[in-house]
Amino acid sequence: MNSLVNCFLDSTKKINTLAFLIVFVGFSACEDVLEEDITNDQINLVSPLEGDTIQGNTVQFLWFSLEGADSYNVQVYQDARIVIDSVVNSALLSLLLPSDEYMWRVKGENFAYETAFTFPQEFNVESTNDLTAQVIELISPSDDLYTNDTSIIFNWTAIEFASHYEFALIKVTTSGESIVYESEPLTTTSLSLDDSVLSEDAVYKWEVFAVNTDNETQTTASTRTFSIDTVVPSVPSLLTPTFEQEFVVDELISFSWNYASDSGPVVSTVTSIYEVASDKSFTNVVLNGDTEGTSFSQEFTAIGTYYWRVRGEDLAGNIGGYNLNGKFIVNE
């Protein structure tokens, strides 16, 4: 009798597994059916085309959109090696390229299919002393950076035919913008500023433009922002569990806390670092983690007295202190 039952159960498992595989394969097949087959379609290029010469350092790669394509893979070659391999969602890609000879190609893609690459088109990028349509590539600090460092080195790329560069630092507030620093003409592509200039927590915008005897670049094309935040996150107040609250084994415990409002002009995102230990000195940590929220839940399988603490670390690198009053008890 037992052998018949086991045989029946084995057969049921096999049937269920087979059914799952059929459903999974069918679902995958449906995904393919929902996508348009673009395998044999061709993409028509707009620019640059074979033999074109681009004056300046900004190249706009254009092609006609392909129905059924969700994205496009663009490759740019220099000396037979790929220097750009980018996936974009529109039929346009703008790049800054130094003077040289290049080739480029593009293909369309969706979830299930892709076209062949277009035939490579050769083009040239040629420097010009007309700077008005050229763009300075800003290197560092990165755009939208949050930092507590008040000594910053600014770097950007050189532009041929520029006689010098001019740098401006602007403080951005809710009431408007104000220039806090303007450089003398610079012949280098780097500038260092310290807390004699960056003395306040604030959102700053920096811009660089190249100048020669005839014209200059447009500053709006070479602008980035960053934020200085030196305010340390406050010590969090623990909400739940309350001090010495009791639970039973395997009960789901909800941990929650909050922070006092950030008093600074820049409010960086705070990540909470939490620890649970079986001793007050936290030498035996049994649980740890982090969250951008102010809560988490956990079950405990062992009885005992536990201690828990939380501290905040913000996006600018400021680290707050741990609370000192987290304690709960797990009973049978």
N, C-alpha and C positions, 0 to 999 in steps of 0.2 A: 504493500500500500504506500509506504513512504517513498519508494522508488518511483511510483506513478506520480505522486505529488511533486517530487523534485523534477521529474521530466516535464510536467506541466508548467512549473515555474520557469525552468530553463527556456521552454518554448515561448512563454510569454515575454521573457526578457528579450529574446531574439526578435520577436515580432515588434516590440516597442522600439528596439534599436533600429530595425529596418524602417519603421514608420518615421522615426526622427530623421534618418538619413534622407528619406524620400522628401520630407517636408523641407529640410535644409537645402537640398539640391534644387528643389522646385523654387524656393525663395530666391536662391542665387540666380537661377535662370530668369526669374521675373525681373530681377534688377537689371539683367542684360537686356531684356525685352523693352523695359522702360526707357533705356538709353538709345538714342538714335545712332545707327551704325554709320560712322563718318570715315571708315577705313579707306574708302576709295575717293573721298573728297579732296579737293586741293585748295590751298590758301593762296589768295592773290595779294602780292606785296604792293605797297604804295611807295614807301621810301625808307632808307636810301636804296636806290637801284644800282645795277651794275655800272661801275665807273663813276658814280657820283662823288663829288668832293664837298665835304661839310666844312664851312668856315667857322672857326671858333672851337669850343670844347663841349658843346651840348648837342647830342645826337638824339633825334626823335625817331624811333622805329615805329612805323605805321603799316598796317595791313587791314584788309577787309575782314570784318567779323564773319565767322562761319556758323551757320545755323546748326545746332546740335553740339557745338563745342562749349564746354563750361570753362575751360582755361586754355592757356597757350604756353608752350615751352619755347623760350627764346635763347638761342646760343650765339655768342659772338666770339670769333676766332682772331687771334693775333699771332703771327708766325706759326701757324698750324697748330696752335694750342688754344683750348677754350679759356677765355678770360672772364666770360659772363655766362652763367647758366641759370636762367631765372624763369619762374612760373608766374604768370600774371592772369588776371581775370578779364581784362579788357584788351582791345586791339591796339594798344599803345604802350610803349615803354620808353621812358626818357632816361638817358645815361650821360654821365660826364666821362669823356674819353680824351686822353692826350693825343697829340699829333702822331699819326702813324697810318699804316695800311691795315684794313680789317676785312673780315667776311662775316656775314650773319645769315641765319636761317631760323625758321619757326615752324612749329607743328601744333595742330589743335588736339585737344584731349577732352574726354568725358570719363565717367566712372568705368565704362566697359570698353571703350574704343579709342583709337587715336589715328590721326592721319600720318602720312609720311612727312618728313621734313621737306620744306621747300628747297629748291636748288639754291646753293649758297650764292650770295650776292657780294661782290667785292666793292669796297668804297674806301675813301681816304678822309682822314680828319686833318685839317690844315690850320695851323695857328694864324691869327690875324691880329693886327694892332688895334682893331676895332673891339673894344672891350664891352660895349653896351649890351650885347646879347650873350655874353659869357657869364659863367657862374663859378664862384669859388666854392670848392668842396670843404665844408667844415669837418674836422676830424674829431677833436675832443675839446671840451667835455661833450658827451652824447646828449642828444636832444631829450628834454624832459627829465634830466637827471635830478635826483634828490641827494643832497650831501650835507654833512656837518663840517666839512673841510673848508676853511676860509682862505686857503692858499691854493689857487687853481692855475694850471698852465693851459693856455688856449693854443690850439694848433689848427692849421688849415693848409690846403695844397697851394702850390705856386701856380701862377698864370703867366705864360710866356708873353712878352711885350708889356708887362706891368712894370712901371718904374718904382712904385712903392705901394704899400697897403695902409689903409686907415681902419682903426678899430674903435668901436663904441660899445659901452656897457650901459644898459638902461634898466632902471628899476621899474617893475610893473606892479601897480596897486589898483585897488578897485576904483580909485578916483582918477587914474590916468597913468601916464608914463613920464619918467624924468631921467635925463642923462646923468649918470654918476661918474663916468670916466670917458674921456676921449684921448686917444693916443696921438703922439707926434707921428709924422710919416715913418713907416717901418719898412726896412728892406729885407727883413726876415719873415718867416711864416709861423712865428711863435711869439707868444707874449705871456708873461707871468704876472699875476696879481695876487696880493695877499690881503690880510685883514685890515690894512690901512685903507683899502678901497672896499673890500667885501666885509664891512663892519657890522652889517645888519642882516638879520634873518629876513629874507624876502624872495620873491620871484624876480629873476633877472633875465633879460634878453641881451644876447650879444650878436653883433653883426660886423662883418668885414667886407670892405670893397677894395678892388684893385684900381689903380689910377696910373695913367700915363699923360703925356703932354696934350693929347687930343680928346680923351674921354675917360669914362670910368664905368665899372660894373654897377648893376642895380642892387642896392643893399637888401631889398626885400627878398631877393633870391638866395641870399647867404645869411640866414638868421636862425638862431636856435635859442631855446630857453632852458634855464636850470633853476633849481630852488635850493637855497641854503636854509637849513633847519637845525638849530643847535639845542632845541628844547627836548629834554629827556622825558619819555613817557612817564606818567605818574604811576605810583605803586597801585595796583588794582585792588578794589574792594571785593572780597568774596561774598557771593550771594547764597549759592547752594552748592553742596550741602552746608547746613549751618554747623557751628562749632560743636563737635562731639555728637552729631546726629547719628542715630543707629539705623543699620540696615541688616538684611539677611543675605546669606550666600546666594549668588546668582541673581540678585535683584539689580535691575538697571538703575544706576545712580546718575543723576543729571548734575553736572558741574557747570556753574555759571558765575560770572564776575562782571565788573564794569570799571571804567576808568573815569577820572575827573576830566573835564573838558580841557583840551589843549589850549594853553594860554598864548601860544606864539602866533605870528602872522602867517606862518606856513604850517599846514597840518598834513604831515606825512602819514601814509597808511601804516597802521600798527599791526604787527604779528605777535600773537600771544604764545609764549613758550611755557608749557606746563609740565609738572613732575608730580608723581605720587610715589611715596616711599613708606617703608614699614618702620622707619625710625625717624626721630625728630631732626637728626643731623643730616638726613638725606644721603647717607652713605650706601643705603640699599634701596635704590630706585627701582620700583616694580613696573612703572608706566611713565612714559614721557612722549611728548609730541608737540605739535604747533598748529595753530589755526589762525586765520584772519578774522574769525568770528570771536565771540566771547562766551562760548559754551562747548561742551562735548559730553558724551555719555559713555559709561563703562560699567561692566559687570565684574564682580570679584568672586573668585572661587574659593579663596582661603579666608578663614575667620581671622580677626586680629584688629589692631588699632592702626590706622593709616594717617599719614600726614600729606597734605597737598599744598602746592604753591604755584604761583603764576607771575611772570614778568612780561613786560612789553618791549619789543624791539621795532623801531620804526624804519621806514624805507630809506631814511637818511643815514642810518647806522647808529642812532642813539639807543642806548640800552638802559632800561629802567630797572628798578630794584624789585626783588621778590616780596610778596606779602609774608607775614609771619604767623598767621592765625588759622591755618587750614588743618582741620582734624575731624575724622569720622571713624566709626566703629562698625565692623562687619561681624554679625553673630551667626550662629547656626540657624 
